[in-house]
Amino acid sequence: MSDNQNLLAEQRRALILDEVRRRGGVRVNELTRKLSVSDMTVRRDLDALARQGMLEKVHGGAVPVSEPSAHEPGFEAKSGLELSAKEDIAKAAAEMAAPGSAIALAGGTTAFALAQQLLEVPDLTVVTNSVRVADVFYNAQRAAASGGGGPRAGAATVVLTGGVRTPSDTLVGPVADAAIRSLHFDVLFLGVHGISVEAGLSTPNLAEAETNRHFVRSARRVVVVADHTKWGTVGLSSFASLDEVDVLVTDSGLSAEARAEFTELPPELLVAGEEPSDADA
């Protein structure tokens, strides 16, 4: 963890949460030393994370909280977590989007980070059910137009599905499903709530699970973008098995145990920021 006193509160809390999950619990005095902040600052951060249901405060520290399988955190609650990991994942995944291709981007905060990297890939056709992802492309176009240069050269064409909006700001349900069923994508970039050997890819939202099934069926290639904290998490509804995934892009925080499991699993494992091993090559 960083010793930088000037970390933003969101970054500091993401680091605290990662430490709690990785170690199974932390003490306040350990966090003050690692983060080089005051005892009061750490306690405020723990209070904020506890209010969001991200951890449980105990005497002298904090421990992980077991989330119900149907609990769905909102976009804002997730957006400040694992920021550097999501940025690394987004940069690595963006290299898989070929200029001129048709891609799908499902919802989530990692997909949101990926959308910002895809702004530089020319002539994409992007289909998304994420209001936040669509805004990334729309805002880039408006900024270019307000600068007097007109539309950006090679800018993406974005198609936003209809549907019912979830706490994660994705559109799901029969309207979204019908739109996706009629389309065909070169690549689907898919953020997930949880990944496990037994449950595959899962989400706490039943309607989102069905919409994601249609995304997977409509794509030639499925790329899952998920940070290491998603491994071992199981939501209420599974929507795809791991043998339906072509590539999992994750970060260097993925445990040695999880990496060992992937040697026996179908998806290619790409750890952002790390060179492929000889075995992977």
Phi and psi restraints in degrees (value plus and minus 20) as a CYANA .aco file:
   2 SER   PHI    -100.2   -60.2
   2 SER   PSI     131.2   171.2
   3 ASP   PHI    -119.1   -79.1
   3 ASP   PSI     -11.4    28.6
   4 ASN   PHI     -90.4   -50.4
   4 ASN   PSI      98.1   138.1
   5 GLN   PHI     -89.8   -49.8
   5 GLN   PSI     -39.4     0.6
   6 ASN   PHI    -117.2   -77.2
   6 ASN   PSI      -5.0    35.0
   7 LEU   PHI     -78.6   -38.6
   7 LEU   PSI     120.5   160.5
   8 LEU   PHI     -84.8   -44.8
   8 LEU   PSI     134.0   174.0
   9 ALA   PHI     -76.5   -36.5
   9 ALA   PSI     -61.0   -21.0
  10 GLU   PHI     -83.7   -43.7
  10 GLU   PSI     -60.9   -20.9
  11 GLN   PHI     -87.5   -47.5
  11 GLN   PSI     -62.2   -22.2
  12 ARG   PHI     -82.8   -42.8
  12 ARG   PSI     -61.6   -21.6
  13 ARG   PHI     -89.6   -49.6
  13 ARG   PSI     -53.9   -13.9
  14 ALA   PHI     -83.5   -43.5
  14 ALA   PSI     -60.4   -20.4
  15 LEU   PHI     -85.8   -45.8
  15 LEU   PSI     -60.5   -20.5
  16 ILE   PHI     -83.1   -43.1
  16 ILE   PSI     -65.9   -25.9
  17 LEU   PHI     -83.2   -43.2
  17 LEU   PSI     -60.1   -20.1
  18 ASP   PHI     -83.0   -43.0
  18 ASP   PSI     -60.1   -20.1
  19 GLU   PHI     -86.3   -46.3
  19 GLU   PSI     -60.6   -20.6
  20 VAL   PHI     -82.6   -42.6
  20 VAL   PSI     -65.4   -25.4
  21 ARG   PHI     -88.1   -48.1
  21 ARG   PSI     -59.6   -19.6
  22 ARG   PHI     -89.8   -49.8
  22 ARG   PSI     -59.8   -19.8
  23 ARG   PHI    -119.9   -79.9
  23 ARG   PSI     -31.2     8.8
  24 GLY   PHI      62.2   102.2
  24 GLY   PSI      -9.9    30.1
  25 GLY   PHI     129.1   169.1
  25 GLY   PSI     131.0   171.0
  26 VAL   PHI    -161.5  -121.5
  26 VAL   PSI     139.7   179.7
  27 ARG   PHI    -124.3   -84.3
  27 ARG   PSI     132.7   172.7
  28 VAL   PHI     -79.1   -39.1
  28 VAL   PSI     -64.0   -24.0
  29 ASN   PHI     -85.7   -45.7
  29 ASN   PSI     -48.4    -8.4
  30 GLU   PHI     -88.8   -48.8
  30 GLU   PSI     -60.8   -20.8
  31 LEU   PHI     -89.4   -49.4
  31 LEU   PSI     -59.1   -19.1
  32 THR   PHI     -81.9   -41.9
  32 THR   PSI     -58.4   -18.4
  33 ARG   PHI     -90.3   -50.3
  33 ARG   PSI     -64.2   -24.2
  34 LYS   PHI     -89.7   -49.7
  34 LYS   PSI     -56.4   -16.4
  35 LEU   PHI    -114.5   -74.5
  35 LEU   PSI     -30.2     9.8
  36 SER   PHI      36.0    76.0
  36 SER   PSI      26.5    66.5
  37 VAL   PHI    -149.4  -109.4
  37 VAL   PSI     153.0   193.0
  38 SER   PHI     -96.8   -56.8
  38 SER   PSI     141.4   181.4
  39 ASP   PHI     -77.6   -37.6
  39 ASP   PSI     -60.9   -20.9
  40 MET   PHI     -84.1   -44.1
  40 MET   PSI     -59.7   -19.7
  41 THR   PHI     -82.8   -42.8
  41 THR   PSI     -64.9   -24.9
  42 VAL   PHI     -82.0   -42.0
  42 VAL   PSI     -63.0   -23.0
  43 ARG   PHI     -84.8   -44.8
  43 ARG   PSI     -56.7   -16.7
  44 ARG   PHI     -84.2   -44.2
  44 ARG   PSI     -61.5   -21.5
  45 ASP   PHI     -83.0   -43.0
  45 ASP   PSI     -62.6   -22.6
  46 LEU   PHI     -84.6   -44.6
  46 LEU   PSI     -59.6   -19.6
  47 ASP   PHI     -80.4   -40.4
  47 ASP   PSI     -64.4   -24.4
  48 ALA   PHI     -84.4   -44.4
  48 ALA   PSI     -63.8   -23.8
  49 LEU   PHI     -87.2   -47.2
  49 LEU   PSI     -55.8   -15.8
  50 ALA   PHI     -86.8   -46.8
  50 ALA   PSI     -59.1   -19.1
  51 ARG   PHI     -83.6   -43.6
  51 ARG   PSI     -52.6   -12.6
  52 GLN   PHI    -101.4   -61.4
  52 GLN   PSI     -23.0    17.0
  53 GLY   PHI      56.5    96.5
  53 GLY   PSI      -0.3    39.7
  54 MET   PHI    -106.4   -66.4
  54 MET   PSI     -44.5    -4.5
  55 LEU   PHI    -173.3  -133.3
  55 LEU   PSI     152.6   192.6
  56 GLU   PHI    -139.0   -99.0
  56 GLU   PSI     106.4   146.4
  57 LYS   PHI     -96.0   -56.0
  57 LYS   PSI     118.4   158.4
  58 VAL   PHI    -150.3  -110.3
  58 VAL   PSI     152.2   192.2
  59 HIS   PHI     -80.5   -40.5
  59 HIS   PSI      96.7   136.7
  60 GLY   PHI      65.1   105.1
  60 GLY   PSI     -16.3    23.7
  61 GLY   PHI     157.6   197.6
  61 GLY   PSI    -166.2  -126.2
  62 ALA   PHI    -173.6  -133.6
  62 ALA   PSI     134.4   174.4
  63 VAL   PHI    -152.8  -112.8
  63 VAL   PSI     143.0   183.0
  64 PRO   PHI     -85.3   -45.3
  64 PRO   PSI     135.0   175.0
  65 VAL   PHI    -131.7   -91.7
  65 VAL   PSI     116.4   156.4
  66 SER   PHI    -102.7   -62.7
  66 SER   PSI      94.0   134.0
  67 GLU   PHI    -100.3   -60.3
  67 GLU   PSI     118.1   158.1
  68 PRO   PHI     -78.4   -38.4
  68 PRO   PSI     128.6   168.6
  69 SER   PHI     -85.3   -45.3
  69 SER   PSI     -38.5     1.5
  70 ALA   PHI    -117.9   -77.9
  70 ALA   PSI     -18.4    21.6
  71 HIS   PHI     -95.7   -55.7
  71 HIS   PSI     108.6   148.6
  72 GLU   PHI    -142.3  -102.3
  72 GLU   PSI      82.8   122.8
  73 PRO   PHI     -84.6   -44.6
  73 PRO   PSI     128.9   168.9
  74 GLY   PHI     -96.4   -56.4
  74 GLY   PSI     149.9   189.9
  75 PHE   PHI     -79.6   -39.6
  75 PHE   PSI     -64.8   -24.8
  76 GLU   PHI     -83.7   -43.7
  76 GLU   PSI     -58.4   -18.4
  77 ALA   PHI     -83.7   -43.7
  77 ALA   PSI     -51.1   -11.1
  78 LYS   PHI    -113.7   -73.7
  78 LYS   PSI     -38.7     1.3
  79 SER   PHI     -87.1   -47.1
  79 SER   PSI     -46.7    -6.7
  80 GLY   PHI    -111.0   -71.0
  80 GLY   PSI     -18.3    21.7
  81 LEU   PHI    -114.7   -74.7
  81 LEU   PSI     120.4   160.4
  82 GLU   PHI      33.3    73.3
  82 GLU   PSI      25.2    65.2
  83 LEU   PHI     -81.3   -41.3
  83 LEU   PSI     -67.8   -27.8
  84 SER   PHI     -87.5   -47.5
  84 SER   PSI     -56.6   -16.6
  85 ALA   PHI     -83.1   -43.1
  85 ALA   PSI     -64.4   -24.4
  86 LYS   PHI     -84.0   -44.0
  86 LYS   PSI     -58.3   -18.3
  87 GLU   PHI     -85.1   -45.1
  87 GLU   PSI     -62.9   -22.9
  88 ASP   PHI     -82.5   -42.5
  88 ASP   PSI     -64.6   -24.6
  89 ILE   PHI     -81.6   -41.6
  89 ILE   PSI     -64.2   -24.2
  90 ALA   PHI     -82.0   -42.0
  90 ALA   PSI     -62.3   -22.3
  91 LYS   PHI     -83.7   -43.7
  91 LYS   PSI     -61.5   -21.5
  92 ALA   PHI     -88.8   -48.8
  92 ALA   PSI     -61.9   -21.9
  93 ALA   PHI     -89.1   -49.1
  93 ALA   PSI     -54.7   -14.7
  94 ALA   PHI     -80.1   -40.1
  94 ALA   PSI     -46.4    -6.4
  95 GLU   PHI     -88.7   -48.7
  95 GLU   PSI     -33.7     6.3
  96 MET   PHI    -109.3   -69.3
  96 MET   PSI     -23.3    16.7
  97 ALA   PHI    -115.6   -75.6
  97 ALA   PSI      88.8   128.8
  98 ALA   PHI    -100.5   -60.5
  98 ALA   PSI     120.0   160.0
  99 PRO   PHI     -72.7   -32.7
  99 PRO   PSI     115.8   155.8
 100 GLY   PHI      64.0   104.0
 100 GLY   PSI     -18.4    21.6
 101 SER   PHI    -108.4   -68.4
 101 SER   PSI     145.2   185.2
 102 ALA   PHI    -123.4   -83.4
 102 ALA   PSI      99.2   139.2
 103 ILE   PHI    -143.9  -103.9
 103 ILE   PSI     137.0   177.0
 104 ALA   PHI    -135.2   -95.2
 104 ALA   PSI     121.3   161.3
 105 LEU   PHI    -146.8  -106.8
 105 LEU   PSI      89.5   129.5
 106 ALA   PHI     -99.0   -59.0
 106 ALA   PSI     159.5   199.5
 107 GLY   PHI     -99.0   -59.0
 107 GLY   PSI     158.7   198.7
 108 GLY   PHI      97.2   137.2
 108 GLY   PSI     143.8   183.8
 109 THR   PHI     -95.2   -55.2
 109 THR   PSI     -48.5    -8.5
 110 THR   PHI     -92.6   -52.6
 110 THR   PSI     -59.2   -19.2
 111 ALA   PHI     -82.7   -42.7
 111 ALA   PSI     -55.3   -15.3
 112 PHE   PHI     -82.1   -42.1
 112 PHE   PSI     -63.8   -23.8
 113 ALA   PHI     -84.1   -44.1
 113 ALA   PSI     -59.0   -19.0
 114 LEU   PHI     -84.2   -44.2
 114 LEU   PSI     -60.6   -20.6
 115 ALA   PHI     -75.6   -35.6
 115 ALA   PSI     -58.4   -18.4
 116 GLN   PHI     -87.2   -47.2
 116 GLN   PSI     -51.9   -11.9
 117 GLN   PHI     -94.2   -54.2
 117 GLN   PSI     -49.5    -9.5
 118 LEU   PHI     -96.8   -56.8
 118 LEU   PSI     -29.2    10.8
 119 LEU   PHI     -79.5   -39.5
 119 LEU   PSI     -45.1    -5.1
 120 GLU   PHI    -113.0   -73.0
 120 GLU   PSI     -21.3    18.7
 121 VAL   PHI    -110.2   -70.2
 121 VAL   PSI      99.6   139.6
 122 PRO   PHI     -96.2   -56.2
 122 PRO   PSI     128.9   168.9
 123 ASP   PHI      39.5    79.5
 123 ASP   PSI      15.5    55.5
 124 LEU   PHI    -100.2   -60.2
 124 LEU   PSI     129.2   169.2
 125 THR   PHI    -129.8   -89.8
 125 THR   PSI      99.1   139.1
 126 VAL   PHI    -134.7   -94.7
 126 VAL   PSI     104.3   144.3
 127 VAL   PHI    -129.9   -89.9
 127 VAL   PSI     108.0   148.0
 128 THR   PHI    -161.3  -121.3
 128 THR   PSI     131.6   171.6
 129 ASN   PHI    -130.0   -90.0
 129 ASN   PSI      -3.5    36.5
 130 SER   PHI    -124.8   -84.8
 130 SER   PSI      99.4   139.4
 131 VAL   PHI     -81.2   -41.2
 131 VAL   PSI     -59.5   -19.5
 132 ARG   PHI     -86.6   -46.6
 132 ARG   PSI     -62.3   -22.3
 133 VAL   PHI     -84.2   -44.2
 133 VAL   PSI     -65.6   -25.6
 134 ALA   PHI     -78.6   -38.6
 134 ALA   PSI     -59.3   -19.3
 135 ASP   PHI     -81.8   -41.8
 135 ASP   PSI     -54.8   -14.8
 136 VAL   PHI     -77.1   -37.1
 136 VAL   PSI     -68.0   -28.0
 137 PHE   PHI     -92.6   -52.6
 137 PHE   PSI     -61.4   -21.4
 138 TYR   PHI     -83.6   -43.6
 138 TYR   PSI     -62.5   -22.5
 139 ASN   PHI     -86.3   -46.3
 139 ASN   PSI     -56.0   -16.0
 140 ALA   PHI     -84.3   -44.3
 140 ALA   PSI     -59.8   -19.8
 141 GLN   PHI     -86.8   -46.8
 141 GLN   PSI     -61.8   -21.8
 142 ARG   PHI     -85.0   -45.0
 142 ARG   PSI     -59.9   -19.9
 143 ALA   PHI     -83.6   -43.6
 143 ALA   PSI     -59.8   -19.8
 144 ALA   PHI     -86.6   -46.6
 144 ALA   PSI     -60.6   -20.6
 145 ALA   PHI     -88.2   -48.2
 145 ALA   PSI     -59.0   -19.0
 146 SER   PHI     -89.0   -49.0
 146 SER   PSI     -40.0     0.0
 147 GLY   PHI    -100.8   -60.8
 147 GLY   PSI     -21.5    18.5
 148 GLY   PHI      66.1   106.1
 148 GLY   PSI     -17.8    22.2
 149 GLY   PHI    -113.7   -73.7
 149 GLY   PSI     -21.1    18.9
 150 GLY   PHI      53.2    93.2
 150 GLY   PSI    -192.0  -152.0
 151 PRO   PHI     -78.8   -38.8
 151 PRO   PSI     124.6   164.6
 152 ARG   PHI     -84.6   -44.6
 152 ARG   PSI     120.3   160.3
 153 ALA   PHI     -83.6   -43.6
 153 ALA   PSI     110.7   150.7
 154 GLY   PHI      50.3    90.3
 154 GLY   PSI       1.3    41.3
 155 ALA   PHI     -88.2   -48.2
 155 ALA   PSI     136.9   176.9
 156 ALA   PHI     -92.3   -52.3
 156 ALA   PSI     125.1   165.1
 157 THR   PHI    -113.5   -73.5
 157 THR   PSI     102.3   142.3
 158 VAL   PHI    -132.0   -92.0
 158 VAL   PSI     109.9   149.9
 159 VAL   PHI    -135.6   -95.6
 159 VAL   PSI     100.0   140.0
 160 LEU   PHI    -123.8   -83.8
 160 LEU   PSI     103.5   143.5
 161 THR   PHI     -90.1   -50.1
 161 THR   PSI     141.3   181.3
 162 GLY   PHI    -105.7   -65.7
 162 GLY   PSI    -191.1  -151.1
 163 GLY   PHI     111.5   151.5
 163 GLY   PSI    -194.6  -154.6
 164 VAL   PHI    -112.4   -72.4
 164 VAL   PSI     114.4   154.4
 165 ARG   PHI    -103.0   -63.0
 165 ARG   PSI     112.8   152.8
 166 THR   PHI    -115.5   -75.5
 166 THR   PSI     152.4   192.4
 167 PRO   PHI     -79.4   -39.4
 167 PRO   PSI     -42.2    -2.2
 168 SER   PHI    -108.8   -68.8
 168 SER   PSI     -10.8    29.2
 169 ASP   PHI      43.9    83.9
 169 ASP   PSI      14.6    54.6
 170 THR   PHI    -129.5   -89.5
 170 THR   PSI     134.4   174.4
 171 LEU   PHI    -122.1   -82.1
 171 LEU   PSI     105.9   145.9
 172 VAL   PHI    -155.5  -115.5
 172 VAL   PSI     156.0   196.0
 173 GLY   PHI      83.7   123.7
 173 GLY   PSI    -196.2  -156.2
 174 PRO   PHI     -77.5   -37.5
 174 PRO   PSI     -57.0   -17.0
 175 VAL   PHI     -86.6   -46.6
 175 VAL   PSI     -66.8   -26.8
 176 ALA   PHI     -82.9   -42.9
 176 ALA   PSI     -63.3   -23.3
 177 ASP   PHI     -80.5   -40.5
 177 ASP   PSI     -63.9   -23.9
 178 ALA   PHI     -83.7   -43.7
 178 ALA   PSI     -60.1   -20.1
 179 ALA   PHI     -84.1   -44.1
 179 ALA   PSI     -64.0   -24.0
 180 ILE   PHI     -89.7   -49.7
 180 ILE   PSI     -57.6   -17.6
 181 ARG   PHI     -79.0   -39.0
 181 ARG   PSI     -48.6    -8.6
 182 SER   PHI    -107.5   -67.5
 182 SER   PSI     -19.4    20.6
 183 LEU   PHI    -136.7   -96.7
 183 LEU   PSI     144.1   184.1
 184 HIS   PHI    -156.8  -116.8
 184 HIS   PSI     109.9   149.9
 185 PHE   PHI    -136.3   -96.3
 185 PHE   PSI     124.3   164.3
 186 ASP   PHI     -89.3   -49.3
 186 ASP   PSI     -63.4   -23.4
 187 VAL   PHI    -161.4  -121.4
 187 VAL   PSI     118.0   158.0
 188 LEU   PHI    -127.9   -87.9
 188 LEU   PSI     105.9   145.9
 189 PHE   PHI    -123.5   -83.5
 189 PHE   PSI     100.2   140.2
 190 LEU   PHI    -148.0  -108.0
 190 LEU   PSI      97.6   137.6
 191 GLY   PHI    -106.1   -66.1
 191 GLY   PSI     131.6   171.6
 192 VAL   PHI    -155.2  -115.2
 192 VAL   PSI     138.6   178.6
 193 HIS   PHI     -99.9   -59.9
 193 HIS   PSI     -58.5   -18.5
 194 GLY   PHI    -174.8  -134.8
 194 GLY   PSI     133.4   173.4
 195 ILE   PHI    -155.8  -115.8
 195 ILE   PSI     113.6   153.6
 196 SER   PHI    -173.3  -133.3
 196 SER   PSI     140.3   180.3
 197 VAL   PHI     -81.5   -41.5
 197 VAL   PSI     -65.6   -25.6
 198 GLU   PHI     -94.6   -54.6
 198 GLU   PSI     -65.4   -25.4
 199 ALA   PHI    -113.0   -73.0
 199 ALA   PSI     -32.2     7.8
 200 GLY   PHI      49.1    89.1
 200 GLY   PSI    -153.2  -113.2
 201 LEU   PHI    -115.6   -75.6
 201 LEU   PSI     113.4   153.4
 202 SER   PHI    -162.3  -122.3
 202 SER   PSI     142.6   182.6
 203 THR   PHI    -165.8  -125.8
 203 THR   PSI     132.2   172.2
 204 PRO   PHI     -98.3   -58.3
 204 PRO   PSI     -28.3    11.7
 205 ASN   PHI    -125.6   -85.6
 205 ASN   PSI      96.5   136.5
 206 LEU   PHI     -82.6   -42.6
 206 LEU   PSI     -62.4   -22.4
 207 ALA   PHI     -87.6   -47.6
 207 ALA   PSI     -57.6   -17.6
 208 GLU   PHI     -85.9   -45.9
 208 GLU   PSI     -55.4   -15.4
 209 ALA   PHI     -78.8   -38.8
 209 ALA   PSI     -65.0   -25.0
 210 GLU   PHI     -86.9   -46.9
 210 GLU   PSI     -61.3   -21.3
 211 THR   PHI     -82.7   -42.7
 211 THR   PSI     -61.4   -21.4
 212 ASN   PHI     -85.1   -45.1
 212 ASN   PSI     -54.4   -14.4
 213 ARG   PHI     -79.1   -39.1
 213 ARG   PSI     -61.9   -21.9
 214 HIS   PHI     -87.1   -47.1
 214 HIS   PSI     -58.8   -18.8
 215 PHE   PHI     -77.7   -37.7
 215 PHE   PSI     -68.5   -28.5
 216 VAL   PHI     -81.8   -41.8
 216 VAL   PSI     -62.8   -22.8
 217 ARG   PHI     -87.5   -47.5
 217 ARG   PSI     -45.2    -5.2
 218 SER   PHI    -112.2   -72.2
 218 SER   PSI     -20.1    19.9
 219 ALA   PHI    -129.9   -89.9
 219 ALA   PSI     119.0   159.0
 220 ARG   PHI     -91.8   -51.8
 220 ARG   PSI     -52.2   -12.2
 221 ARG   PHI    -157.9  -117.9
 221 ARG   PSI     111.5   151.5
 222 VAL   PHI    -133.5   -93.5
 222 VAL   PSI      99.9   139.9
 223 VAL   PHI    -136.7   -96.7
 223 VAL   PSI      95.7   135.7
 224 VAL   PHI    -111.3   -71.3
 224 VAL   PSI     109.9   149.9
 225 VAL   PHI    -133.9   -93.9
 225 VAL   PSI      90.8   130.8
 226 ALA   PHI    -173.8  -133.8
 226 ALA   PSI     112.2   152.2
 227 ASP   PHI     -94.6   -54.6
 227 ASP   PSI     150.0   190.0
 228 HIS   PHI     -83.4   -43.4
 228 HIS   PSI     -41.7    -1.7
 229 THR   PHI     -91.3   -51.3
 229 THR   PSI     -34.7     5.3
 230 LYS   PHI     -99.0   -59.0
 230 LYS   PSI     -37.7     2.3
 231 TRP   PHI     -90.7   -50.7
 231 TRP   PSI     107.8   147.8
 232 GLY   PHI      69.9   109.9
 232 GLY   PSI     -27.0    13.0
 233 THR   PHI    -105.6   -65.6
 233 THR   PSI     117.9   157.9
 234 VAL   PHI    -148.1  -108.1
 234 VAL   PSI     101.1   141.1
 235 GLY   PHI    -109.5   -69.5
 235 GLY   PSI    -199.6  -159.6
 236 LEU   PHI     -81.5   -41.5
 236 LEU   PSI     -59.7   -19.7
 237 SER   PHI    -147.4  -107.4
 237 SER   PSI     106.7   146.7
 238 SER   PHI    -103.7   -63.7
 238 SER   PSI     123.4   163.4
 239 PHE   PHI    -147.7  -107.7
 239 PHE   PSI     -28.8    11.2
 240 ALA   PHI    -179.4  -139.4
 240 ALA   PSI     125.6   165.6
 241 SER   PHI    -108.0   -68.0
 241 SER   PSI     144.7   184.7
 242 LEU   PHI     -87.7   -47.7
 242 LEU   PSI     -42.8    -2.8
 243 ASP   PHI     -96.5   -56.5
 243 ASP   PSI     -23.9    16.1
 244 GLU   PHI    -112.9   -72.9
 244 GLU   PSI     -23.5    16.5
 245 VAL   PHI    -119.8   -79.8
 245 VAL   PSI     113.0   153.0
 246 ASP   PHI    -107.9   -67.9
 246 ASP   PSI     -62.9   -22.9
 247 VAL   PHI    -160.2  -120.2
 247 VAL   PSI     117.4   157.4
 248 LEU   PHI    -131.0   -91.0
 248 LEU   PSI      99.3   139.3
 249 VAL   PHI    -122.4   -82.4
 249 VAL   PSI      99.5   139.5
 250 THR   PHI    -155.1  -115.1
 250 THR   PSI    -188.0  -148.0
 251 ASP   PHI    -137.1   -97.1
 251 ASP   PSI     154.6   194.6
 252 SER   PHI     -90.6   -50.6
 252 SER   PSI     -27.0    13.0
 253 GLY   PHI     -96.2   -56.2
 253 GLY   PSI     -26.6    13.4
 254 LEU   PHI     -82.2   -42.2
 254 LEU   PSI     110.1   150.1
 255 SER   PHI     -87.7   -47.7
 255 SER   PSI     139.2   179.2
 256 ALA   PHI     -81.7   -41.7
 256 ALA   PSI     -55.6   -15.6
 257 GLU   PHI     -83.5   -43.5
 257 GLU   PSI     -64.0   -24.0
 258 ALA   PHI     -86.0   -46.0
 258 ALA   PSI     -59.9   -19.9
 259 ARG   PHI     -82.5   -42.5
 259 ARG   PSI     -59.2   -19.2
 260 ALA   PHI     -83.7   -43.7
 260 ALA   PSI     -58.6   -18.6
 261 GLU   PHI     -83.2   -43.2
 261 GLU   PSI     -53.9   -13.9
 262 PHE   PHI     -90.4   -50.4
 262 PHE   PSI     -38.4     1.6
 263 THR   PHI     -85.3   -45.3
 263 THR   PSI     -41.1    -1.1
 264 GLU   PHI    -123.6   -83.6
 264 GLU   PSI     -17.1    22.9
 265 LEU   PHI    -127.7   -87.7
 265 LEU   PSI     135.2   175.2
 266 PRO   PHI     -84.6   -44.6
 266 PRO   PSI     -60.8   -20.8
 267 PRO   PHI     -85.7   -45.7
 267 PRO   PSI     127.3   167.3
 268 GLU   PHI     -91.7   -51.7
 268 GLU   PSI     114.2   154.2
 269 LEU   PHI    -120.7   -80.7
 269 LEU   PSI     100.8   140.8
 270 LEU   PHI    -137.6   -97.6
 270 LEU   PSI      93.3   133.3
 271 VAL   PHI    -116.0   -76.0
 271 VAL   PSI      91.6   131.6
 272 ALA   PHI     -80.8   -40.8
 272 ALA   PSI     113.1   153.1
 273 GLY   PHI      67.5   107.5
 273 GLY   PSI     -23.1    16.9
 274 GLU   PHI    -136.1   -96.1
 274 GLU   PSI     124.8   164.8
 275 GLU   PHI     -93.6   -53.6
 275 GLU   PSI     120.7   160.7
 276 PRO   PHI     -80.1   -40.1
 276 PRO   PSI     120.9   160.9
 277 SER   PHI     -95.6   -55.6
 277 SER   PSI     146.9   186.9
 278 ASP   PHI     -79.3   -39.3
 278 ASP   PSI     -55.4   -15.4
 279 ALA   PHI     -87.4   -47.4
 279 ALA   PSI     -58.6   -18.6
 280 ASP   PHI     -86.4   -46.4
 280 ASP   PSI     -59.2   -19.2
